Amino acid sequence: MSAAKRTSAFLLASISTAGLFGCTVGPDFERPAAPVVMRYTEQPLPPETVSAAIQGGDAQRFLDGADVPEQ
C-alpha cells in the first residue's frame, strides 16, 4: 500500500471516529419550548364573512373555541 493511500485511509478513519464520538459526547440538546400563540392570524377574525349573491353564498360565522361538528 502506498504512503498516499495509507494517509488517506488514516484520515478517513480519524474523521469518521471523531464524527462518531462528537455525536456521542456532544452538547446536551434540549428541545426549545413551544411559542405561546393565541391565534393564527395577526388581526382578530371578523364575527362573520361577507355573503355572496349566489346559491350557498351565505355568510360564515367564526365561533372561537367551539367544537367542530363531525358532519
N, CA, C, O and CB atoms as a CASP TS submission, in Angstrom:
PFRMAT TS
TARGET T0000
AUTHOR 0000-0000-0000
METHOD Language model
MODEL 1
PARENT N/A
ATOM      1  N   MET     1       0.850  -1.161   0.000  1.00  0.00           N
ATOM      2  CA  MET     1       0.000   0.000   0.000  1.00  0.00           C
ATOM      3  C   MET     1       0.902   1.232   0.000  1.00  0.00           C
ATOM      4  O   MET     1       1.859   1.303   0.771  1.00  0.00           O
ATOM      5  CB  MET     1      -0.970  -0.007   1.220  1.00  0.00           C
ATOM      6  N   SER     2       0.605   2.179  -0.842  1.00  0.00           N
ATOM      7  CA  SER     2       1.450   3.368  -0.946  1.00  0.00           C
ATOM      8  C   SER     2       1.181   4.314   0.225  1.00  0.00           C
ATOM      9  O   SER     2       0.178   4.197   0.929  1.00  0.00           O
ATOM     10  CB  SER     2       1.207   4.092  -2.289  1.00  0.00           C
ATOM     11  N   ALA     3       2.103   5.249   0.407  1.00  0.00           N
ATOM     12  CA  ALA     3       2.003   6.196   1.518  1.00  0.00           C
ATOM     13  C   ALA     3       0.766   7.080   1.375  1.00  0.00           C
ATOM     14  O   ALA     3       0.128   7.415   2.373  1.00  0.00           O
ATOM     15  CB  ALA     3       3.266   7.066   1.596  1.00  0.00           C
ATOM     16  N   ALA     4       0.423   7.459   0.150  1.00  0.00           N
ATOM     17  CA  ALA     4      -0.747   8.317  -0.069  1.00  0.00           C
ATOM     18  C   ALA     4      -2.038   7.577   0.309  1.00  0.00           C
ATOM     19  O   ALA     4      -2.940   8.163   0.909  1.00  0.00           O
ATOM     20  CB  ALA     4      -0.809   8.781  -1.550  1.00  0.00           C
ATOM     21  N   LYS     5      -2.119   6.298  -0.041  1.00  0.00           N
ATOM     22  CA  LYS     5      -3.309   5.515   0.302  1.00  0.00           C
ATOM     23  C   LYS     5      -3.411   5.313   1.804  1.00  0.00           C
ATOM     24  O   LYS     5      -4.504   5.365   2.367  1.00  0.00           O
ATOM     25  CB  LYS     5      -3.285   4.158  -0.410  1.00  0.00           C
ATOM     26  N   ARG     6      -2.270   5.080   2.461  1.00  0.00           N
ATOM     27  CA  ARG     6      -2.282   4.904   3.915  1.00  0.00           C
ATOM     28  C   ARG     6      -2.709   6.201   4.605  1.00  0.00           C
ATOM     29  O   ARG     6      -3.486   6.183   5.559  1.00  0.00           O
ATOM     30  CB  ARG     6      -0.889   4.461   4.422  1.00  0.00           C
ATOM     31  N   THR     7      -2.193   7.315   4.109  1.00  0.00           N
ATOM     32  CA  THR     7      -2.540   8.611   4.696  1.00  0.00           C
ATOM     33  C   THR     7      -4.031   8.898   4.531  1.00  0.00           C
ATOM     34  O   THR     7      -4.693   9.322   5.478  1.00  0.00           O
ATOM     35  CB  THR     7      -1.708   9.735   4.052  1.00  0.00           C
ATOM     36  N   SER     8      -4.556   8.669   3.332  1.00  0.00           N
ATOM     37  CA  SER     8      -5.978   8.934   3.108  1.00  0.00           C
ATOM     38  C   SER     8      -6.847   7.969   3.914  1.00  0.00           C
ATOM     39  O   SER     8      -7.904   8.366   4.402  1.00  0.00           O
ATOM     40  CB  SER     8      -6.315   8.826   1.610  1.00  0.00           C
ATOM     41  N   ALA     9      -6.428   6.716   4.063  1.00  0.00           N
ATOM     42  CA  ALA     9      -7.174   5.756   4.874  1.00  0.00           C
ATOM     43  C   ALA     9      -7.156   6.174   6.341  1.00  0.00           C
ATOM     44  O   ALA     9      -8.169   6.078   7.033  1.00  0.00           O
ATOM     45  CB  ALA     9      -6.590   4.339   4.713  1.00  0.00           C
ATOM     46  N   PHE    10      -5.990   6.642   6.814  1.00  0.00           N
ATOM     47  CA  PHE    10      -5.874   7.113   8.192  1.00  0.00           C
ATOM     48  C   PHE    10      -6.757   8.333   8.423  1.00  0.00           C
ATOM     49  O   PHE    10      -7.438   8.419   9.445  1.00  0.00           O
ATOM     50  CB  PHE    10      -4.414   7.446   8.526  1.00  0.00           C
ATOM     51  N   LEU    11      -6.754   9.285   7.474  1.00  0.00           N
ATOM     52  CA  LEU    11      -7.582  10.482   7.611  1.00  0.00           C
ATOM     53  C   LEU    11      -9.072  10.129   7.613  1.00  0.00           C
ATOM     54  O   LEU    11      -9.839  10.677   8.405  1.00  0.00           O
ATOM     55  CB  LEU    11      -7.276  11.471   6.476  1.00  0.00           C
ATOM     56  N   LEU    12      -9.475   9.229   6.742  1.00  0.00           N
ATOM     57  CA  LEU    12     -10.868   8.806   6.687  1.00  0.00           C
ATOM     58  C   LEU    12     -11.282   8.148   8.000  1.00  0.00           C
ATOM     59  O   LEU    12     -12.359   8.435   8.523  1.00  0.00           O
ATOM     60  CB  LEU    12     -11.091   7.843   5.514  1.00  0.00           C
ATOM     61  N   ALA    13     -10.441   7.273   8.532  1.00  0.00           N
ATOM     62  CA  ALA    13     -10.745   6.611   9.802  1.00  0.00           C
ATOM     63  C   ALA    13     -10.788   7.623  10.946  1.00  0.00           C
ATOM     64  O   ALA    13     -11.648   7.538  11.823  1.00  0.00           O
ATOM     65  CB  ALA    13      -9.705   5.516  10.101  1.00  0.00           C
ATOM     66  N   SER    14      -9.860   8.577  10.935  1.00  0.00           N
ATOM     67  CA  SER    14      -9.819   9.586  12.002  1.00  0.00           C
ATOM     68  C   SER    14     -11.052  10.482  11.975  1.00  0.00           C
ATOM     69  O   SER    14     -11.641  10.761  13.019  1.00  0.00           O
ATOM     70  CB  SER    14      -8.555  10.440  11.876  1.00  0.00           C
ATOM     71  N   ILE    15     -11.443  10.931  10.791  1.00  0.00           N
ATOM     72  CA  ILE    15     -12.616  11.805  10.660  1.00  0.00           C
ATOM     73  C   ILE    15     -13.885  11.060  11.037  1.00  0.00           C
ATOM     74  O   ILE    15     -14.758  11.615  11.704  1.00  0.00           O
ATOM     75  CB  ILE    15     -12.731  12.350   9.226  1.00  0.00           C
ATOM     76  N   SER    16     -13.994   9.806  10.614  1.00  0.00           N
ATOM     77  CA  SER    16     -15.175   9.010  10.959  1.00  0.00           C
ATOM     78  C   SER    16     -15.270   8.799  12.464  1.00  0.00           C
ATOM     79  O   SER    16     -16.351   8.916  13.040  1.00  0.00           O
ATOM     80  CB  SER    16     -15.139   7.654  10.241  1.00  0.00           C
ATOM     81  N   THR    17     -14.148   8.491  13.102  1.00  0.00           N
ATOM     82  CA  THR    17     -14.136   8.275  14.548  1.00  0.00           C
ATOM     83  C   THR    17     -14.459   9.565  15.292  1.00  0.00           C
ATOM     84  O   THR    17     -15.223   9.550  16.258  1.00  0.00           O
ATOM     85  CB  THR    17     -12.772   7.732  14.999  1.00  0.00           C
ATOM     86  N   ALA    18     -13.883  10.679  14.851  1.00  0.00           N
ATOM     87  CA  ALA    18     -14.155  11.965  15.501  1.00  0.00           C
ATOM     88  C   ALA    18     -15.627  12.336  15.355  1.00  0.00           C
ATOM     89  O   ALA    18     -16.237  12.837  16.300  1.00  0.00           O
ATOM     90  CB  ALA    18     -13.264  13.076  14.905  1.00  0.00           C
ATOM     91  N   GLY    19     -16.199  12.096  14.183  1.00  0.00           N
ATOM     92  CA  GLY    19     -17.610  12.388  13.987  1.00  0.00           C
ATOM     93  C   GLY    19     -18.505  11.528  14.857  1.00  0.00           C
ATOM     94  O   GLY    19     -19.501  12.010  15.397  1.00  0.00           O
ATOM     95  N   LEU    20     -18.160  10.267  14.995  1.00  0.00           N
ATOM     96  CA  LEU    20     -18.936   9.353  15.827  1.00  0.00           C
ATOM     97  C   LEU    20     -18.866   9.766  17.293  1.00  0.00           C
ATOM     98  O   LEU    20     -19.890   9.815  17.974  1.00  0.00           O
ATOM     99  CB  LEU    20     -18.435   7.914  15.655  1.00  0.00           C
ATOM    100  N   PHE    21     -17.675  10.058  17.777  1.00  0.00           N
ATOM    101  CA  PHE    21     -17.538  10.483  19.163  1.00  0.00           C
ATOM    102  C   PHE    21     -18.124  11.862  19.392  1.00  0.00           C
ATOM    103  O   PHE    21     -18.613  12.150  20.484  1.00  0.00           O
ATOM    104  CB  PHE    21     -16.086  10.469  19.572  1.00  0.00           C
ATOM    105  N   GLY    22     -18.084  12.719  18.381  1.00  0.00           N
ATOM    106  CA  GLY    22     -18.684  14.045  18.508  1.00  0.00           C
ATOM    107  C   GLY    22     -20.181  13.954  18.728  1.00  0.00           C
ATOM    108  O   GLY    22     -20.749  14.746  19.481  1.00  0.00           O
ATOM    109  N   CYS    23     -20.824  12.998  18.080  1.00  0.00           N
ATOM    110  CA  CYS    23     -22.257  12.804  18.277  1.00  0.00           C
ATOM    111  C   CYS    23     -22.546  12.206  19.653  1.00  0.00           C
ATOM    112  O   CYS    23     -23.579  12.494  20.257  1.00  0.00           O
ATOM    113  CB  CYS    23     -22.829  11.902  17.177  1.00  0.00           C
ATOM    114  N   THR    24     -21.649  11.389  20.133  1.00  0.00           N
ATOM    115  CA  THR    24     -21.858  10.708  21.406  1.00  0.00           C
ATOM    116  C   THR    24     -21.656  11.641  22.590  1.00  0.00           C
ATOM    117  O   THR    24     -22.456  11.629  23.525  1.00  0.00           O
ATOM    118  CB  THR    24     -20.923   9.523  21.523  1.00  0.00           C
ATOM    119  N   VAL    25     -20.617  12.436  22.567  1.00  0.00           N
ATOM    120  CA  VAL    25     -20.290  13.281  23.713  1.00  0.00           C
ATOM    121  C   VAL    25     -20.561  14.752  23.443  1.00  0.00           C
ATOM    122  O   VAL    25     -19.993  15.615  24.114  1.00  0.00           O
ATOM    123  CB  VAL    25     -18.843  13.095  24.096  1.00  0.00           C
ATOM    124  N   GLY    26     -21.409  15.052  22.483  1.00  0.00           N
ATOM    125  CA  GLY    26     -21.718  16.433  22.133  1.00  0.00           C
ATOM    126  C   GLY    26     -22.536  17.115  23.215  1.00  0.00           C
ATOM    127  O   GLY    26     -22.809  16.525  24.261  1.00  0.00           O
ATOM    128  N   PRO    27     -22.924  18.349  22.965  1.00  0.00           N
ATOM    129  CA  PRO    27     -23.695  19.087  23.969  1.00  0.00           C
ATOM    130  C   PRO    27     -25.063  18.439  24.183  1.00  0.00           C
ATOM    131  O   PRO    27     -25.621  17.819  23.278  1.00  0.00           O
ATOM    132  CB  PRO    27     -23.864  20.560  23.545  1.00  0.00           C
ATOM    133  N   ASP    28     -25.586  18.596  25.392  1.00  0.00           N
ATOM    134  CA  ASP    28     -26.908  18.053  25.705  1.00  0.00           C
ATOM    135  C   ASP    28     -27.962  18.923  25.041  1.00  0.00           C
ATOM    136  O   ASP    28     -28.136  20.089  25.395  1.00  0.00           O
ATOM    137  CB  ASP    28     -27.140  17.978  27.245  1.00  0.00           C
ATOM    138  N   PHE    29     -28.656  18.349  24.083  1.00  0.00           N
ATOM    139  CA  PHE    29     -29.680  19.101  23.362  1.00  0.00           C
ATOM    140  C   PHE    29     -30.964  19.113  24.164  1.00  0.00           C
ATOM    141  O   PHE    29     -31.426  18.074  24.636  1.00  0.00           O
ATOM    142  CB  PHE    29     -29.923  18.504  21.964  1.00  0.00           C
ATOM    143  N   GLU    30     -31.538  20.297  24.314  1.00  0.00           N
ATOM    144  CA  GLU    30     -32.828  20.428  24.962  1.00  0.00           C
ATOM    145  C   GLU    30     -33.782  21.065  23.969  1.00  0.00           C
ATOM    146  O   GLU    30     -33.489  22.116  23.401  1.00  0.00           O
ATOM    147  CB  GLU    30     -32.729  21.265  26.272  1.00  0.00           C
ATOM    148  N   ARG    31     -34.919  20.428  23.763  1.00  0.00           N
ATOM    149  CA  ARG    31     -35.907  20.939  22.817  1.00  0.00           C
ATOM    150  C   ARG    31     -36.434  22.276  23.331  1.00  0.00           C
ATOM    151  O   ARG    31     -36.813  22.382  24.497  1.00  0.00           O
ATOM    152  CB  ARG    31     -37.074  19.920  22.614  1.00  0.00           C
ATOM    153  N   PRO    32     -36.464  23.303  22.470  1.00  0.00           N
ATOM    154  CA  PRO    32     -36.977  24.601  22.919  1.00  0.00           C
ATOM    155  C   PRO    32     -38.478  24.530  23.203  1.00  0.00           C
ATOM    156  O   PRO    32     -39.195  23.715  22.623  1.00  0.00           O
ATOM    157  CB  PRO    32     -36.690  25.685  21.863  1.00  0.00           C
ATOM    158  N   ALA    33     -38.926  25.378  24.087  1.00  0.00           N
ATOM    159  CA  ALA    33     -40.348  25.413  24.425  1.00  0.00           C
ATOM    160  C   ALA    33     -41.148  25.943  23.233  1.00  0.00           C
ATOM    161  O   ALA    33     -40.661  26.768  22.461  1.00  0.00           O
ATOM    162  CB  ALA    33     -40.594  26.291  25.683  1.00  0.00           C
ATOM    163  N   ALA    34     -42.360  25.462  23.102  1.00  0.00           N
ATOM    164  CA  ALA    34     -43.234  25.928  22.026  1.00  0.00           C
ATOM    165  C   ALA    34     -43.623  27.378  22.287  1.00  0.00           C
ATOM    166  O   ALA    34     -43.806  27.770  23.440  1.00  0.00           O
ATOM    167  CB  ALA    34     -44.500  25.032  21.906  1.00  0.00           C
ATOM    168  N   PRO    35     -43.753  28.179  21.228  1.00  0.00           N
ATOM    169  CA  PRO    35     -44.137  29.578  21.436  1.00  0.00           C
ATOM    170  C   PRO    35     -45.586  29.676  21.926  1.00  0.00           C
ATOM    171  O   PRO    35     -46.429  28.838  21.606  1.00  0.00           O
ATOM    172  CB  PRO    35     -43.960  30.386  20.128  1.00  0.00           C
ATOM    173  N   VAL    36     -45.840  30.700  22.693  1.00  0.00           N
ATOM    174  CA  VAL    36     -47.193  30.937  23.172  1.00  0.00           C
ATOM    175  C   VAL    36     -47.945  31.667  22.061  1.00  0.00           C
ATOM    176  O   VAL    36     -47.594  32.789  21.697  1.00  0.00           O
ATOM    177  CB  VAL    36     -47.199  31.763  24.517  1.00  0.00           C
ATOM    178  N   VAL    37     -48.982  31.020  21.527  1.00  0.00           N
ATOM    179  CA  VAL    37     -49.733  31.579  20.407  1.00  0.00           C
ATOM    180  C   VAL    37     -51.199  31.624  20.787  1.00  0.00           C
ATOM    181  O   VAL    37     -51.764  30.624  21.232  1.00  0.00           O
ATOM    182  CB  VAL    37     -49.520  30.751  19.108  1.00  0.00           C
ATOM    183  N   MET    38     -51.807  32.771  20.613  1.00  0.00           N
ATOM    184  CA  MET    38     -53.223  32.910  20.924  1.00  0.00           C
ATOM    185  C   MET    38     -54.099  32.696  19.687  1.00  0.00           C
ATOM    186  O   MET    38     -55.245  32.262  19.808  1.00  0.00           O
ATOM    187  CB  MET    38     -53.492  34.283  21.522  1.00  0.00           C
ATOM    188  N   ARG    39     -53.564  33.000  18.493  1.00  0.00           N
ATOM    189  CA  ARG    39     -54.326  32.814  17.254  1.00  0.00           C
ATOM    190  C   ARG    39     -53.347  32.671  16.097  1.00  0.00           C
ATOM    191  O   ARG    39     -52.151  32.918  16.251  1.00  0.00           O
ATOM    192  CB  ARG    39     -55.311  34.008  17.007  1.00  0.00           C
ATOM    193  N   TYR    40     -53.863  32.272  14.941  1.00  0.00           N
ATOM    194  CA  TYR    40     -53.028  32.044  13.766  1.00  0.00           C
ATOM    195  C   TYR    40     -52.930  33.254  12.853  1.00  0.00           C
ATOM    196  O   TYR    40     -52.118  33.252  11.927  1.00  0.00           O
ATOM    197  CB  TYR    40     -53.556  30.883  12.990  1.00  0.00           C
ATOM    198  N   THR    41     -53.716  34.269  13.081  1.00  0.00           N
ATOM    199  CA  THR    41     -53.694  35.462  12.236  1.00  0.00           C
ATOM    200  C   THR    41     -53.188  36.649  13.033  1.00  0.00           C
ATOM    201  O   THR    41     -53.265  36.657  14.262  1.00  0.00           O
ATOM    202  CB  THR    41     -55.094  35.757  11.661  1.00  0.00           C
ATOM    203  N   GLU    42     -52.668  37.658  12.335  1.00  0.00           N
ATOM    204  CA  GLU    42     -52.168  38.842  13.028  1.00  0.00           C
ATOM    205  C   GLU    42     -53.307  39.643  13.651  1.00  0.00           C
ATOM    206  O   GLU    42     -53.189  40.135  14.773  1.00  0.00           O
ATOM    207  CB  GLU    42     -51.376  39.723  12.067  1.00  0.00           C
ATOM    208  N   GLN    43     -54.394  39.768  12.924  1.00  0.00           N
ATOM    209  CA  GLN    43     -55.556  40.528  13.400  1.00  0.00           C
ATOM    210  C   GLN    43     -56.657  39.556  13.803  1.00  0.00           C
ATOM    211  O   GLN    43     -56.747  38.461  13.248  1.00  0.00           O
ATOM    212  CB  GLN    43     -56.070  41.517  12.307  1.00  0.00           C
ATOM    213  N   PRO    44     -57.494  39.942  14.761  1.00  0.00           N
ATOM    214  CA  PRO    44     -58.621  39.064  15.118  1.00  0.00           C
ATOM    215  C   PRO    44     -59.556  38.871  13.914  1.00  0.00           C
ATOM    216  O   PRO    44     -59.702  39.765  13.080  1.00  0.00           O
ATOM    217  CB  PRO    44     -59.411  39.655  16.322  1.00  0.00           C
ATOM    218  N   LEU    45     -60.177  37.706  13.839  1.00  0.00           N
ATOM    219  CA  LEU    45     -61.102  37.427  12.747  1.00  0.00           C
ATOM    220  C   LEU    45     -62.401  38.199  12.944  1.00  0.00           C
ATOM    221  O   LEU    45     -62.808  38.434  14.082  1.00  0.00           O
ATOM    222  CB  LEU    45     -61.385  35.918  12.648  1.00  0.00           C
ATOM    223  N   PRO    46     -63.061  38.599  11.851  1.00  0.00           N
ATOM    224  CA  PRO    46     -64.364  39.246  11.990  1.00  0.00           C
ATOM    225  C   PRO    46     -65.390  38.214  12.470  1.00  0.00           C
ATOM    226  O   PRO    46     -65.151  37.012  12.354  1.00  0.00           O
ATOM    227  CB  PRO    46     -64.814  39.890  10.639  1.00  0.00           C
ATOM    228  N   PRO    47     -66.526  38.668  13.006  1.00  0.00           N
ATOM    229  CA  PRO    47     -67.509  37.704  13.503  1.00  0.00           C
ATOM    230  C   PRO    47     -68.093  36.823  12.399  1.00  0.00           C
ATOM    231  O   PRO    47     -68.503  35.694  12.665  1.00  0.00           O
ATOM    232  CB  PRO    47     -68.627  38.433  14.205  1.00  0.00           C
ATOM    233  N   GLU    48     -68.134  37.326  11.166  1.00  0.00           N
ATOM    234  CA  GLU    48     -68.620  36.505  10.049  1.00  0.00           C
ATOM    235  C   GLU    48     -68.046  37.022   8.732  1.00  0.00           C
ATOM    236  O   GLU    48     -67.577  38.156   8.641  1.00  0.00           O
ATOM    237  CB  GLU    48     -70.172  36.505   9.998  1.00  0.00           C
ATOM    238  N   THR    49     -68.095  36.153   7.708  1.00  0.00           N
ATOM    239  CA  THR    49     -67.582  36.527   6.387  1.00  0.00           C
ATOM    240  C   THR    49     -68.644  37.299   5.616  1.00  0.00           C
ATOM    241  O   THR    49     -69.792  37.391   6.051  1.00  0.00           O
ATOM    242  CB  THR    49     -67.143  35.274   5.591  1.00  0.00           C
ATOM    243  N   VAL    50     -68.269  37.840   4.500  1.00  0.00           N
ATOM    244  CA  VAL    50     -69.197  38.553   3.627  1.00  0.00           C
ATOM    245  C   VAL    50     -69.996  37.515   2.850  1.00  0.00           C
ATOM    246  O   VAL    50     -69.457  36.498   2.413  1.00  0.00           O
ATOM    247  CB  VAL    50     -68.440  39.534   2.658  1.00  0.00           C
ATOM    248  N   SER    51     -71.271  37.782   2.686  1.00  0.00           N
ATOM    249  CA  SER    51     -72.097  36.850   1.917  1.00  0.00           C
ATOM    250  C   SER    51     -71.991  37.183   0.430  1.00  0.00           C
ATOM    251  O   SER    51     -71.622  38.295   0.052  1.00  0.00           O
ATOM    252  CB  SER    51     -73.580  36.904   2.386  1.00  0.00           C
ATOM    253  N   ALA    52     -72.321  36.196  -0.406  1.00  0.00           N
ATOM    254  CA  ALA    52     -72.302  36.361  -1.859  1.00  0.00           C
ATOM    255  C   ALA    52     -73.715  36.106  -2.391  1.00  0.00           C
ATOM    256  O   ALA    52     -74.459  35.292  -1.842  1.00  0.00           O
ATOM    257  CB  ALA    52     -71.259  35.391  -2.530  1.00  0.00           C
ATOM    258  N   ALA    53     -74.065  36.797  -3.442  1.00  0.00           N
ATOM    259  CA  ALA    53     -75.413  36.696  -4.009  1.00  0.00           C
ATOM    260  C   ALA    53     -75.536  35.492  -4.939  1.00  0.00           C
ATOM    261  O   ALA    53     -75.961  35.633  -6.085  1.00  0.00           O
ATOM    262  CB  ALA    53     -75.769  37.979  -4.767  1.00  0.00           C
ATOM    263  N   ILE    54     -75.169  34.315  -4.450  1.00  0.00           N
ATOM    264  CA  ILE    54     -75.303  33.077  -5.214  1.00  0.00           C
ATOM    265  C   ILE    54     -75.849  32.001  -4.290  1.00  0.00           C
ATOM    266  O   ILE    54     -75.892  32.177  -3.073  1.00  0.00           O
ATOM    267  CB  ILE    54     -73.941  32.641  -5.838  1.00  0.00           C
ATOM    268  N   GLN    55     -76.264  30.886  -4.877  1.00  0.00           N
ATOM    269  CA  GLN    55     -76.768  29.786  -4.066  1.00  0.00           C
ATOM    270  C   GLN    55     -75.634  29.257  -3.178  1.00  0.00           C
ATOM    271  O   GLN    55     -74.551  28.949  -3.675  1.00  0.00           O
ATOM    272  CB  GLN    55     -77.347  28.649  -4.967  1.00  0.00           C
ATOM    273  N   GLY    56     -75.873  29.156  -1.904  1.00  0.00           N
ATOM    274  CA  GLY    56     -74.860  28.681  -0.964  1.00  0.00           C
ATOM    275  C   GLY    56     -73.858  29.753  -0.569  1.00  0.00           C
ATOM    276  O   GLY    56     -72.838  29.439   0.045  1.00  0.00           O
ATOM    277  N   GLY    57     -74.121  31.007  -0.903  1.00  0.00           N
ATOM    278  CA  GLY    57     -73.180  32.093  -0.612  1.00  0.00           C
ATOM    279  C   GLY    57     -73.462  32.807   0.688  1.00  0.00           C
ATOM    280  O   GLY    57     -73.094  33.971   0.852  1.00  0.00           O
ATOM    281  N   ASP    58     -74.111  32.124   1.617  1.00  0.00           N
ATOM    282  CA  ASP    58     -74.411  32.733   2.911  1.00  0.00           C
ATOM    283  C   ASP    58     -73.122  33.051   3.664  1.00  0.00           C
ATOM    284  O   ASP    58     -72.083  32.434   3.433  1.00  0.00           O
ATOM    285  CB  ASP    58     -75.306  31.803   3.751  1.00  0.00           C
ATOM    286  N   ALA    59     -73.209  34.013   4.557  1.00  0.00           N
ATOM    287  CA  ALA    59     -72.052  34.371   5.380  1.00  0.00           C
ATOM    288  C   ALA    59     -71.726  33.234   6.336  1.00  0.00           C
ATOM    289  O   ALA    59     -72.620  32.548   6.831  1.00  0.00           O
ATOM    290  CB  ALA    59     -72.315  35.677   6.165  1.00  0.00           C
ATOM    291  N   GLN    60     -70.447  33.045   6.588  1.00  0.00           N
ATOM    292  CA  GLN    60     -69.998  32.033   7.545  1.00  0.00           C
ATOM    293  C   GLN    60     -69.636  32.720   8.851  1.00  0.00           C
ATOM    294  O   GLN    60     -69.107  33.831   8.851  1.00  0.00           O
ATOM    295  CB  GLN    60     -68.785  31.227   6.990  1.00  0.00           C
ATOM    296  N   ARG    61     -69.924  32.054   9.968  1.00  0.00           N
ATOM    297  CA  ARG    61     -69.609  32.622  11.275  1.00  0.00           C
ATOM    298  C   ARG    61     -68.397  31.908  11.878  1.00  0.00           C
ATOM    299  O   ARG    61     -68.231  30.698  11.719  1.00  0.00           O
ATOM    300  CB  ARG    61     -70.827  32.518  12.224  1.00  0.00           C
ATOM    301  N   PHE    62     -67.568  32.665  12.560  1.00  0.00           N
ATOM    302  CA  PHE    62     -66.411  32.104  13.262  1.00  0.00           C
ATOM    303  C   PHE    62     -66.760  32.010  14.738  1.00  0.00           C
ATOM    304  O   PHE    62     -67.050  33.023  15.374  1.00  0.00           O
ATOM    305  CB  PHE    62     -65.121  32.974  13.041  1.00  0.00           C
ATOM    306  N   LEU    63     -66.734  30.816  15.282  1.00  0.00           N
ATOM    307  CA  LEU    63     -67.046  30.599  16.691  1.00  0.00           C
ATOM    308  C   LEU    63     -65.758  30.191  17.399  1.00  0.00           C
ATOM    309  O   LEU    63     -65.344  29.033  17.353  1.00  0.00           O
ATOM    310  CB  LEU    63     -68.165  29.510  16.872  1.00  0.00           C
ATOM    311  N   ASP    64     -65.143  31.154  18.043  1.00  0.00           N
ATOM    312  CA  ASP    64     -63.872  30.918  18.714  1.00  0.00           C
ATOM    313  C   ASP    64     -64.064  29.969  19.894  1.00  0.00           C
ATOM    314  O   ASP    64     -64.866  30.224  20.792  1.00  0.00           O
ATOM    315  CB  ASP    64     -63.256  32.244  19.187  1.00  0.00           C
ATOM    316  N   GLY    65     -63.306  28.861  19.873  1.00  0.00           N
ATOM    317  CA  GLY    65     -63.333  27.898  20.960  1.00  0.00           C
ATOM    318  C   GLY    65     -64.461  26.891  20.869  1.00  0.00           C
ATOM    319  O   GLY    65     -64.606  26.059  21.764  1.00  0.00           O
ATOM    320  N   ALA    66     -65.267  26.940  19.813  1.00  0.00           N
ATOM    321  CA  ALA    66     -66.378  25.985  19.666  1.00  0.00           C
ATOM    322  C   ALA    66     -65.873  24.663  19.137  1.00  0.00           C
ATOM    323  O   ALA    66     -64.845  24.603  18.463  1.00  0.00           O
ATOM    324  CB  ALA    66     -67.464  26.544  18.731  1.00  0.00           C
ATOM    325  N   ASP    67     -66.610  23.590  19.448  1.00  0.00           N
ATOM    326  CA  ASP    67     -66.277  22.265  18.913  1.00  0.00           C
ATOM    327  C   ASP    67     -66.600  22.206  17.433  1.00  0.00           C
ATOM    328  O   ASP    67     -67.569  22.819  16.986  1.00  0.00           O
ATOM    329  CB  ASP    67     -67.037  21.155  19.670  1.00  0.00           C
ATOM    330  N   VAL    68     -65.803  21.479  16.671  1.00  0.00           N
ATOM    331  CA  VAL    68     -66.052  21.290  15.253  1.00  0.00           C
ATOM    332  C   VAL    68     -66.988  20.093  15.114  1.00  0.00           C
ATOM    333  O   VAL    68     -66.672  19.012  15.611  1.00  0.00           O
ATOM    334  CB  VAL    68     -64.714  21.077  14.451  1.00  0.00           C
ATOM    335  N   PRO    69     -68.138  20.260  14.447  1.00  0.00           N
ATOM    336  CA  PRO    69     -69.050  19.127  14.304  1.00  0.00           C
ATOM    337  C   PRO    69     -68.464  18.059  13.418  1.00  0.00           C
ATOM    338  O   PRO    69     -67.638  18.346  12.551  1.00  0.00           O
ATOM    339  CB  PRO    69     -70.382  19.581  13.748  1.00  0.00           C
ATOM    340  N   GLU    70     -68.888  16.820  13.629  1.00  0.00           N
ATOM    341  CA  GLU    70     -68.357  15.693  12.864  1.00  0.00           C
ATOM    342  C   GLU    70     -68.840  15.684  11.423  1.00  0.00           C
ATOM    343  O   GLU    70     -68.185  15.083  10.571  1.00  0.00           O
ATOM    344  CB  GLU    70     -68.736  14.397  13.528  1.00  0.00           C
ATOM    345  N   GLN    71     -69.946  16.318  11.124  1.00  0.00           N
ATOM    346  CA  GLN    71     -70.524  16.232   9.772  1.00  0.00           C
ATOM    347  C   GLN    71     -69.847  17.116   8.772  1.00  0.00           C
ATOM    348  O   GLN    71     -70.236  17.137   7.604  1.00  0.00           O
ATOM    349  CB  GLN    71     -71.964  16.575   9.809  1.00  0.00           C
TER
END
